[in-house]
Structures are given as structure tokens and as C-alpha cells.
Amino acid sequence: MAENLLRPTLDLPVPGARLRPWCAADATVLAEQANDRGVWQNLRDVFPHPYSLGDAEWYINFVSDVHSRDVHLAFEVDGEAAGSISIMFKSDVHYRSAEIGYWLGRRYWGRGIGTAAVQVLSDYVFRHFDICRLYATVFAHNAASARVLEKAGYELEGCLRKSMTKDGETFDGLLYALVV
């Protein structure tokens, strides 16, 4: 895969918002946006809390690796990094599937930015890669993320009972997919 396809800049249909590659200068604002328990509660445990400047620097280095075969982009709102969205391509018999994951800083919630980003990046992936299925699993109690996916055209495929454990509690996961 050509690196430029993995690191696009994509305009969103929300004033002042776009997706773009991460850069080292984003570390301070990333640490600020990510160090929010409300964000952490709906993400995988690999996402640390508290979230430090060192965590942000590590993450930006990780997602900027030229050998990465996945798409990792920053939400940018009014010139500032505001969250992260990624496409993780699968392999073996799942090579035409990819998982989408995202989070947005609290001060940007409720503005349609997440939905716009999921729609734009999903369309981009289907146009540029040999993918026929994008999917995401969200905590069943995360109604806002479920709405983002539904508004972006993803369909609920099922409830994965007691499939996710976070902060000592086990929850159902909702599996959403967009298939072309």
C-alpha cells in the first residue's frame, strides 16, 4: 500500500474540521484531550489513564511509523488536534475486512464531527482499498458512539454478550458493520 494512501488529509462537511496525519507538534494537545476519564471509559485498555505527554509522544511515534499498514489520523478542529480515528486492516481469511475505531475530545462532542469523520473515512477506505467490510464494536452503554455508527450507515449485526471488561465491570458489546 502506498504510504500516501495510508496518511491522507480529508476534509469533513463540518466547518473547520478535517482528518489529517498526526505530527509531533500535536503531543501536548493530544495529552490534554486524551486525559479524560469519560473518553477512557469507552476505549480499550491499551489507551492509558491518566494519559501523559509521554503517552502522547509514544502514540504519535507509533502511528507515524512508515512501516504501519493501517490508517491512523487526527481529528483536527479549528487547527487543533481533537481526537483520533483509525482503520486497522485485517489479514488471512479476513483480509477484505477492517476495523474502525475513534475517539473525540469531550469539548467536541455533539457537533456531528464523529459521524462526519466515520462517513468520510469509510468512503475513502472503500474507494482506495480492497475492502468490502468495515466494522466496530462499542460498549452497549455507549449510545453516542452507536448513534455515530448508525448515522454513518453502519448496521447493528449483533450483541456480543458479556464480551468486554473495563474497569472491573463486564459489559455487552454491540457489533456494527458497513458492507459494500
C-alpha positions as CSV (number, residue, x, y, z in Angstrom):
1,M,0.0,0.0,0.0
2,A,1.3,3.4,-0.9
3,E,2.1,5.5,2.2
4,N,0.2,8.5,0.8
5,L,-3.0,6.3,0.8
6,L,-2.4,5.5,4.5
7,R,-1.9,9.1,5.5
8,P,-4.5,11.2,3.7
9,T,-5.9,14.6,4.6
10,L,-9.7,14.5,4.3
11,D,-12.0,17.5,4.6
12,L,-15.1,16.9,6.7
13,P,-18.5,18.5,5.9
14,V,-18.3,20.4,9.3
15,P,-16.8,23.9,9.3
16,G,-13.2,23.9,10.4
17,A,-12.9,20.1,10.7
18,R,-10.8,17.7,8.8
19,L,-8.8,14.4,9.2
20,R,-5.1,14.6,8.8
21,P,-1.9,12.7,9.7
22,W,-0.6,13.1,13.2
23,C,2.5,15.3,13.8
24,A,4.9,15.6,16.7
25,A,3.6,19.1,17.4
26,D,0.2,17.5,18.4
27,A,1.6,15.8,21.5
28,T,0.7,18.5,24.1
29,V,-2.9,18.9,22.9
30,L,-3.3,15.1,22.5
31,A,-2.3,14.6,26.1
32,E,-4.8,17.2,27.2
33,Q,-7.7,15.8,25.1
34,A,-7.0,12.2,25.9
35,N,-6.5,12.7,29.7
36,D,-10.3,12.5,30.3
37,R,-11.8,9.6,32.2
38,G,-15.0,9.9,30.2
39,V,-13.1,9.3,27.0
40,W,-11.1,6.4,28.5
41,Q,-14.2,4.6,29.8
42,N,-15.3,3.8,26.3
43,L,-11.9,2.7,24.9
44,R,-9.8,-0.4,25.0
45,D,-7.4,-0.8,28.0
46,V,-4.4,-0.1,25.7
47,F,-5.5,3.5,25.9
48,P,-3.9,4.7,29.2
49,H,-5.5,6.7,32.0
50,P,-4.2,9.0,33.2
51,Y,-2.8,10.0,29.8
52,S,0.5,11.7,29.9
53,L,2.6,13.8,27.5
54,G,4.9,10.7,27.2
55,D,1.9,8.6,26.2
56,A,1.0,11.1,23.5
57,E,4.6,11.2,22.2
58,W,4.7,7.4,22.1
59,Y,1.3,7.2,20.3
60,I,2.3,9.8,17.7
61,N,5.5,8.0,17.0
62,F,3.6,4.7,16.7
63,V,1.0,5.9,14.3
64,S,3.6,7.8,12.2
65,D,5.7,4.7,11.6
66,V,6.4,4.4,7.9
67,H,6.0,0.6,8.2
68,S,2.5,0.8,9.6
69,R,-0.1,-0.9,7.3
70,D,-3.0,0.9,8.9
71,V,-4.6,4.3,8.7
72,H,-4.3,6.5,11.8
73,L,-5.5,10.1,11.5
74,A,-6.0,13.0,13.8
75,F,-9.4,14.8,14.0
76,E,-8.5,18.4,13.5
77,V,-11.0,21.1,14.5
78,D,-10.1,24.8,14.0
79,G,-6.4,23.9,13.5
80,E,-6.1,21.8,16.7
81,A,-5.9,18.0,17.1
82,A,-9.2,16.9,18.7
83,G,-9.1,13.1,18.8
84,S,-8.1,10.1,16.8
85,I,-9.6,7.8,14.2
86,S,-8.1,4.6,12.8
87,I,-8.6,1.8,10.3
88,M,-7.0,-1.5,11.2
89,F,-6.7,-3.8,8.2
90,K,-7.2,-7.5,8.9
91,S,-5.3,-10.4,7.4
92,D,-5.6,-14.1,6.4
93,V,-9.2,-15.0,5.6
94,H,-10.3,-11.6,6.9
95,Y,-8.1,-9.6,4.5
96,R,-11.1,-7.8,3.0
97,S,-12.3,-6.6,6.4
98,A,-11.1,-3.7,8.5
99,E,-11.9,-2.4,12.0
100,I,-12.7,1.3,12.5
101,G,-12.0,2.9,15.9
102,Y,-12.3,6.5,17.0
103,W,-12.5,8.9,20.0
104,L,-13.1,12.6,20.1
105,G,-12.2,15.1,22.9
106,R,-15.1,16.0,25.1
107,R,-15.4,19.6,24.1
108,Y,-16.1,18.5,20.5
109,W,-18.9,16.0,21.4
110,G,-22.4,16.6,20.0
111,R,-21.3,18.6,16.9
112,G,-21.6,15.9,14.2
113,I,-17.8,15.7,13.8
114,G,-17.6,12.0,14.7
115,T,-20.3,11.0,12.3
116,A,-18.8,13.0,9.5
117,A,-15.4,11.5,10.1
118,V,-16.7,7.9,10.1
119,Q,-18.6,8.6,6.9
120,V,-15.8,10.3,5.1
121,L,-13.1,7.8,6.2
122,S,-15.3,4.8,5.4
123,D,-16.0,6.1,1.9
124,Y,-12.3,6.7,1.4
125,V,-11.3,3.2,2.5
126,F,-13.9,1.5,0.2
127,R,-12.7,3.7,-2.7
128,H,-8.9,3.1,-2.2
129,F,-8.5,-0.4,-0.7
130,D,-9.8,-3.9,-1.5
131,I,-12.1,-3.9,1.5
132,C,-15.8,-5.0,1.5
133,R,-16.5,-4.8,5.2
134,L,-15.8,-2.2,7.9
135,Y,-16.8,-2.9,11.5
136,A,-16.7,-1.6,15.0
137,T,-17.6,-2.9,18.4
138,V,-18.8,-0.5,21.0
139,F,-19.8,-0.8,24.7
140,A,-23.6,-1.4,24.8
141,H,-23.9,1.6,27.2
142,N,-22.2,3.9,24.8
143,A,-25.3,5.2,23.0
144,A,-23.4,8.2,21.5
145,S,-20.9,6.0,19.7
146,A,-23.7,3.7,18.5
147,R,-25.5,6.7,17.1
148,V,-22.3,7.9,15.3
149,L,-22.1,4.5,13.5
150,E,-25.8,4.3,12.7
151,K,-25.8,7.8,11.2
152,A,-22.8,6.9,9.2
153,G,-24.7,4.0,7.6
154,Y,-23.4,1.1,9.8
155,E,-25.9,-1.6,10.8
156,L,-26.1,-3.4,14.1
157,E,-25.2,-7.0,13.4
158,G,-25.5,-8.3,16.9
159,C,-25.0,-8.1,20.6
160,L,-21.8,-9.8,21.9
161,R,-23.0,-10.7,25.4
162,K,-20.5,-10.1,28.2
163,S,-17.7,-9.6,25.7
164,M,-16.0,-6.5,27.1
165,T,-14.5,-5.9,30.5
166,K,-13.5,-2.4,31.5
167,D,-12.5,-1.0,34.9
168,G,-13.6,-4.3,36.6
169,E,-17.0,-4.5,35.0
170,T,-18.1,-6.8,32.2
171,F,-20.4,-5.4,29.5
172,D,-22.1,-6.4,26.3
173,G,-20.6,-5.2,23.1
174,L,-22.5,-4.1,20.0
175,L,-21.1,-5.1,16.7
176,Y,-21.8,-2.7,13.8
177,A,-20.7,-3.1,10.2
178,L,-20.8,-1.4,6.9
179,V,-20.7,-3.8,4.0
180,V,-20.4,-3.0,0.3
